[in-house]
Amino acid sequence: MKLTILNPKNPEQEFPPSDKALAEPEGLLAIGGCLSEKRLLNAYRHGIFPWYNPGEPILWWSPDPRLVLFPEHVVISRSLRKTLRKSVFRVTF
Protein backbone atom coordinates (compact mmCIF):
# COMPACT_ATOMS: atom_id res chain seq x y z
CA MET A 1 0.00 0.00 0.00
CA LYS A 2 1.26 3.50 -0.85
CA LEU A 3 1.28 6.41 1.56
CA THR A 4 -0.42 9.65 0.56
CA ILE A 5 2.06 12.50 0.14
CA LEU A 6 0.51 15.76 1.27
CA ASN A 7 1.21 19.00 -0.58
CA PRO A 8 2.73 21.57 1.83
CA LYS A 9 1.18 24.40 -0.24
CA ASN A 10 -2.36 23.05 -0.04
CA PRO A 11 -3.49 22.94 3.61
CA GLU A 12 -7.05 22.12 2.48
CA GLN A 13 -5.98 18.84 0.84
CA GLU A 14 -8.04 15.99 2.23
CA PHE A 15 -6.47 13.18 4.21
CA PRO A 16 -7.07 9.63 3.04
CA PRO A 17 -9.65 7.68 5.08
CA SER A 18 -8.27 6.46 8.41
CA ASP A 19 -8.91 2.85 7.45
CA LYS A 20 -6.15 3.25 4.84
CA ALA A 21 -3.51 3.62 7.59
CA LEU A 22 -0.66 1.12 7.44
CA ALA A 23 -0.57 -1.90 9.72
CA GLU A 24 3.22 -1.52 9.94
CA PRO A 25 4.21 0.94 11.22
CA GLU A 26 0.85 0.85 12.92
CA GLY A 27 -1.36 3.78 12.02
CA LEU A 28 0.90 5.66 9.59
CA LEU A 29 -1.47 7.35 7.16
CA ALA A 30 0.31 10.12 5.24
CA ILE A 31 3.57 12.00 4.92
CA GLY A 32 4.49 15.62 4.29
CA GLY A 33 2.25 18.63 4.16
CA CYS A 34 2.42 21.46 6.65
CA LEU A 35 1.32 22.25 10.18
CA SER A 36 -1.06 25.06 9.25
CA GLU A 37 -4.07 25.68 11.45
CA LYS A 38 -6.42 24.47 8.70
CA ARG A 39 -4.56 21.20 8.21
CA LEU A 40 -4.25 20.52 11.95
CA LEU A 41 -7.93 21.18 12.61
CA ASN A 42 -8.90 18.94 9.69
CA ALA A 43 -6.56 16.22 10.94
CA TYR A 44 -7.74 16.34 14.56
CA ARG A 45 -11.40 16.24 13.46
CA HIS A 46 -10.65 12.94 11.75
CA GLY A 47 -8.57 11.38 14.55
CA ILE A 48 -5.29 12.05 12.74
CA PHE A 49 -2.25 13.63 14.37
CA PRO A 50 1.29 14.61 13.35
CA TRP A 51 4.30 12.90 14.94
CA TYR A 52 7.80 13.30 13.58
CA ASN A 53 11.37 14.29 14.44
CA PRO A 54 12.81 17.75 13.74
CA GLY A 55 14.44 17.92 10.32
CA GLU A 56 12.38 14.99 9.02
CA PRO A 57 9.14 14.99 6.99
CA ILE A 58 5.88 15.32 8.92
CA LEU A 59 4.29 11.92 9.49
CA TRP A 60 0.51 11.73 9.99
CA TRP A 61 -0.86 8.93 12.16
CA SER A 62 -4.25 7.38 12.86
CA PRO A 63 -3.72 4.24 14.96
CA ASP A 64 -6.55 1.86 15.71
CA PRO A 65 -7.59 1.85 18.43
CA ARG A 66 -6.93 5.45 19.39
CA LEU A 67 -6.67 6.53 22.99
CA VAL A 68 -10.01 7.14 24.62
CA LEU A 69 -10.15 8.80 28.03
CA PHE A 70 -13.15 8.24 30.25
CA PRO A 71 -13.37 11.26 32.57
CA GLU A 72 -14.84 9.24 35.42
CA HIS A 73 -11.73 7.02 35.42
CA VAL A 74 -9.08 9.74 35.22
CA VAL A 75 -7.03 10.11 38.39
CA ILE A 76 -5.49 13.56 38.79
CA SER A 77 -2.35 13.62 40.90
CA ARG A 78 -1.88 16.17 43.66
CA SER A 79 0.85 18.00 41.70
CA LEU A 80 -1.33 18.21 38.57
CA ARG A 81 -4.25 19.47 40.63
CA LYS A 82 -1.96 22.17 42.04
CA THR A 83 -0.84 23.17 38.53
CA LEU A 84 -4.44 23.27 37.27
CA ARG A 85 -5.41 25.64 40.09
CA LYS A 86 -2.82 28.12 38.73
CA SER A 87 -4.90 28.39 35.52
CA VAL A 88 -1.83 27.79 33.36
CA PHE A 89 -3.92 25.60 31.01
CA ARG A 90 -7.37 25.86 29.55
CA VAL A 91 -9.13 22.51 29.28
CA THR A 92 -12.01 22.20 26.81
CA PHE A 93 -13.90 19.37 25.16
C-alpha positions as CSV (number, residue, x, y, z in Angstrom):
1,M,0.0,0.0,0.0
2,K,1.3,3.5,-0.8
3,L,1.3,6.4,1.6
4,T,-0.4,9.6,0.6
5,I,2.1,12.5,0.1
6,L,0.5,15.8,1.3
7,N,1.2,19.0,-0.6
8,P,2.7,21.6,1.8
9,K,1.2,24.4,-0.2
10,N,-2.4,23.0,0.0
11,P,-3.5,22.9,3.6
12,E,-7.1,22.1,2.5
13,Q,-6.0,18.8,0.8
14,E,-8.0,16.0,2.2
15,F,-6.5,13.2,4.2
16,P,-7.1,9.6,3.0
17,P,-9.7,7.7,5.1
18,S,-8.3,6.5,8.4
19,D,-8.9,2.9,7.5
20,K,-6.1,3.2,4.8
21,A,-3.5,3.6,7.6
22,L,-0.7,1.1,7.4
23,A,-0.6,-1.9,9.7
24,E,3.2,-1.5,9.9
25,P,4.2,0.9,11.2
26,E,0.8,0.8,12.9
27,G,-1.4,3.8,12.0
28,L,0.9,5.7,9.6
29,L,-1.5,7.4,7.2
30,A,0.3,10.1,5.2
31,I,3.6,12.0,4.9
32,G,4.5,15.6,4.3
33,G,2.3,18.6,4.2
34,C,2.4,21.5,6.6
35,L,1.3,22.2,10.2
36,S,-1.1,25.1,9.3
37,E,-4.1,25.7,11.5
38,K,-6.4,24.5,8.7
39,R,-4.6,21.2,8.2
40,L,-4.2,20.5,11.9
41,L,-7.9,21.2,12.6
42,N,-8.9,18.9,9.7
43,A,-6.6,16.2,10.9
44,Y,-7.7,16.3,14.6
45,R,-11.4,16.2,13.5
46,H,-10.6,12.9,11.7
47,G,-8.6,11.4,14.5
48,I,-5.3,12.1,12.7
49,F,-2.3,13.6,14.4
50,P,1.3,14.6,13.4
51,W,4.3,12.9,14.9
52,Y,7.8,13.3,13.6
53,N,11.4,14.3,14.4
54,P,12.8,17.7,13.7
55,G,14.4,17.9,10.3
56,E,12.4,15.0,9.0
57,P,9.1,15.0,7.0
58,I,5.9,15.3,8.9
59,L,4.3,11.9,9.5
60,W,0.5,11.7,10.0
61,W,-0.9,8.9,12.2
62,S,-4.3,7.4,12.9
63,P,-3.7,4.2,15.0
64,D,-6.5,1.9,15.7
65,P,-7.6,1.9,18.4
66,R,-6.9,5.4,19.4
67,L,-6.7,6.5,23.0
68,V,-10.0,7.1,24.6
69,L,-10.1,8.8,28.0
70,F,-13.1,8.2,30.2
71,P,-13.4,11.3,32.6
72,E,-14.8,9.2,35.4
73,H,-11.7,7.0,35.4
74,V,-9.1,9.7,35.2
75,V,-7.0,10.1,38.4
76,I,-5.5,13.6,38.8
77,S,-2.4,13.6,40.9
78,R,-1.9,16.2,43.7
79,S,0.8,18.0,41.7
80,L,-1.3,18.2,38.6
81,R,-4.3,19.5,40.6
82,K,-2.0,22.2,42.0
83,T,-0.8,23.2,38.5
84,L,-4.4,23.3,37.3
85,R,-5.4,25.6,40.1
86,K,-2.8,28.1,38.7
87,S,-4.9,28.4,35.5
88,V,-1.8,27.8,33.4
89,F,-3.9,25.6,31.0
90,R,-7.4,25.9,29.5
91,V,-9.1,22.5,29.3
92,T,-12.0,22.2,26.8
93,F,-13.9,19.4,25.2
